[in-house]
């Protein structure tokens, strides 16, 4: 049976309690640094920060309902070579799933990482988080979000709700973590359950001398209810997006505000190519070609490769998309890119019976040959 301990919360402040827990991890001689969201200023977004001095953990806030970027790509950078020291990485479930995909693609390594997963109740996109904060300081806003002030937690505050990606995410519980901070269903003003889910996690928790508990009471029921609600939101989102993008004309209208900034590609945690074809001269056509195309139709939308760009990304990334929503978060024109990618990914991942981040033992589709794959399709073509 996996070890389950609790972090005692004093003064109704679970953020301070978690900071103490992280300091305990950093005091362990086997951990050289912690990657964790940190409020670097009184207001503003908490940013992924590699902390090696426990005094710098005073701004750490793993419970903040903010998601400035997916840390999987950052953790890949920290683990692609040998740093000589082990890192503890505090990650959301979608960040863990993305990192697992990067490991399978040889872009990162789990050898010197202890993954600390946190149950995810959702987060606001970058612009909405500023509205959510209002006049409150960052830590107070975190407490408000988790319902410690004024009763039940309410994700709608100051007229904004958590990101669409979070509302439709069916994976609020961390998978493939070494240690899980089980905030779902927990009475956070009293204590926070922490579970070891690997031998590495067991070894780490055993050195902290935290009091044992039998289980994280109420967590399973809370997660079950949360997942059920999110699946309903997800299915409605997929149906709506299918209706809006059913034809090439519909898709062109859906993406009509795209300015080819490529922010969605940069923000995507599993888009890892060192050089993208869209950053080469492949699409730098001659002036006379543009004129010829424009004359053929009477007008030509510029830039010309918008649809092709997104179709290429879908072909490359739909099997690996973890639905974190950072593509939409990064779009300057508010295009619901996440909804489009999740809609396409739902079909491709179902076709391959593949769920990104589910297991390190599952090879990514198209990276292996299976002789008996898609027999129904092949038989229809015969």
ChimeraX attribute file (.defattr): number of C-alpha atoms within 10 A of each C-alpha:
attribute: neighborCount
match mode: 1-to-1
recipient: residues
	/A:1	6
	/A:2	13
	/A:3	19
	/A:4	23
	/A:5	24
	/A:6	20
	/A:7	20
	/A:8	20
	/A:9	19
	/A:10	12
	/A:11	9
	/A:12	17
	/A:13	18
	/A:14	26
	/A:15	23
	/A:16	19
	/A:17	20
	/A:18	21
	/A:19	20
	/A:20	18
	/A:21	16
	/A:22	19
	/A:23	19
	/A:24	17
	/A:25	21
	/A:26	21
	/A:27	17
	/A:28	14
	/A:29	9
	/A:30	14
	/A:31	19
	/A:32	20
	/A:33	21
	/A:34	27
	/A:35	23
	/A:36	24
	/A:37	28
	/A:38	21
	/A:39	22
	/A:40	16
	/A:41	11
	/A:42	12
	/A:43	15
	/A:44	16
	/A:45	22
	/A:46	24
	/A:47	19
	/A:48	25
	/A:49	20
	/A:50	21
	/A:51	20
	/A:52	17
	/A:53	13
	/A:54	17
	/A:55	10
	/A:56	15
	/A:57	24
	/A:58	15
	/A:59	20
	/A:60	25
	/A:61	23
	/A:62	24
	/A:63	23
	/A:64	27
	/A:65	26
	/A:66	26
	/A:67	24
	/A:68	22
	/A:69	24
	/A:70	23
	/A:71	26
	/A:72	26
	/A:73	21
	/A:74	17
	/A:75	25
	/A:76	22
	/A:77	13
	/A:78	18
	/A:79	21
	/A:80	14
	/A:81	11
	/A:82	11
	/A:83	11
	/A:84	9
	/A:85	13
	/A:86	19
	/A:87	26
	/A:88	24
	/A:89	24
	/A:90	25
	/A:91	28
	/A:92	29
	/A:93	25
	/A:94	29
	/A:95	24
	/A:96	28
	/A:97	31
	/A:98	28
	/A:99	28
	/A:100	26
	/A:101	28
	/A:102	23
	/A:103	19
	/A:104	18
	/A:105	15
	/A:106	11
	/A:107	20
	/A:108	22
	/A:109	21
	/A:110	16
	/A:111	10
	/A:112	18
	/A:113	20
	/A:114	21
	/A:115	25
	/A:116	27
	/A:117	27
	/A:118	25
	/A:119	22
	/A:120	25
	/A:121	23
	/A:122	24
	/A:123	23
	/A:124	25
	/A:125	26
	/A:126	19
	/A:127	14
	/A:128	19
	/A:129	26
	/A:130	18
	/A:131	15
	/A:132	25
	/A:133	21
	/A:134	13
	/A:135	11
	/A:136	13
	/A:137	13
	/A:138	25
	/A:139	21
	/A:140	16
	/A:141	18
	/A:142	22
	/A:143	21
	/A:144	20
	/A:145	24
	/A:146	23
	/A:147	16
	/A:148	18
	/A:149	14
	/A:150	9
	/A:151	9
	/A:152	11
	/A:153	14
	/A:154	13
	/A:155	22
	/A:156	12
	/A:157	16
	/A:158	13
	/A:159	9
	/A:160	16
	/A:161	20
	/A:162	21
	/A:163	24
	/A:164	23
	/A:165	27
	/A:166	24
	/A:167	22
	/A:168	25
	/A:169	24
	/A:170	20
	/A:171	21
	/A:172	21
	/A:173	23
	/A:174	24
	/A:175	23
	/A:176	19
	/A:177	26
	/A:178	23
	/A:179	28
	/A:180	24
	/A:181	26
	/A:182	26
	/A:183	24
	/A:184	24
	/A:185	17
	/A:186	16
	/A:187	18
	/A:188	23
	/A:189	19
	/A:190	15
	/A:191	19
	/A:192	22
	/A:193	25
	/A:194	25
	/A:195	25
	/A:196	23
	/A:197	19
	/A:198	16
	/A:199	12
	/A:200	15
	/A:201	20
	/A:202	17
	/A:203	13
	/A:204	19
	/A:205	22
	/A:206	12
	/A:207	12
	/A:208	14
	/A:209	9
	/A:210	15
	/A:211	10
	/A:212	14
	/A:213	14
	/A:214	12
	/A:215	16
	/A:216	20
	/A:217	15
	/A:218	14
	/A:219	17
	/A:220	14
	/A:221	12
	/A:222	14
	/A:223	20
	/A:224	13
	/A:225	10
	/A:226	18
	/A:227	19
	/A:228	13
	/A:229	15
	/A:230	20
	/A:231	16
	/A:232	13
	/A:233	18
	/A:234	22
	/A:235	13
	/A:236	13
	/A:237	19
	/A:238	19
	/A:239	11
	/A:240	14
	/A:241	20
	/A:242	17
	/A:243	10
	/A:244	15
	/A:245	17
	/A:246	10
	/A:247	11
	/A:248	10
	/A:249	11
	/A:250	14
	/A:251	17
	/A:252	14
	/A:253	13
	/A:254	18
	/A:255	19
	/A:256	14
	/A:257	14
	/A:258	20
	/A:259	14
	/A:260	17
	/A:261	11
	/A:262	17
	/A:263	16
	/A:264	22
	/A:265	20
	/A:266	14
	/A:267	20
	/A:268	24
	/A:269	28
	/A:270	25
	/A:271	19
	/A:272	15
	/A:273	8
	/A:274	6
	/A:275	8
	/A:276	10
	/A:277	12
	/A:278	15
	/A:279	10
	/A:280	9
	/A:281	8
	/A:282	8
	/A:283	12
	/A:284	9
	/A:285	10
	/A:286	8
	/A:287	8
	/A:288	9
	/A:289	10
	/A:290	16
	/A:291	13
	/A:292	12
	/A:293	12
	/A:294	13
	/A:295	11
	/A:296	10
	/A:297	8
	/A:298	9
	/A:299	11
	/A:300	14
	/A:301	10
	/A:302	10
	/A:303	11
	/A:304	13
	/A:305	13
	/A:306	18
	/A:307	18
	/A:308	11
	/A:309	15
	/A:310	21
	/A:311	13
	/A:312	13
	/A:313	15
	/A:314	19
	/A:315	12
	/A:316	13
	/A:317	18
	/A:318	21
	/A:319	26
	/A:320	24
	/A:321	28
	/A:322	28
	/A:323	27
	/A:324	27
	/A:325	28
	/A:326	25
	/A:327	23
	/A:328	25
	/A:329	28
	/A:330	24
	/A:331	21
	/A:332	13
	/A:333	13
	/A:334	11
	/A:335	18
	/A:336	18
	/A:337	21
	/A:338	21
	/A:339	23
	/A:340	23
	/A:341	25
	/A:342	26
	/A:343	22
	/A:344	20
	/A:345	22
	/A:346	17
	/A:347	13
	/A:348	19
	/A:349	18
	/A:350	11
	/A:351	12
	/A:352	14
	/A:353	10
	/A:354	18
	/A:355	21
	/A:356	23
	/A:357	26
	/A:358	15
	/A:359	15
	/A:360	14
	/A:361	8
	/A:362	13
	/A:363	14
	/A:364	18
	/A:365	18
	/A:366	9
	/A:367	8
	/A:368	8
	/A:369	8
	/A:370	9
	/A:371	7
	/A:372	8
	/A:373	10
	/A:374	11
	/A:375	10
	/A:376	9
	/A:377	9
	/A:378	10
	/A:379	8
	/A:380	7
	/A:381	7
	/A:382	5
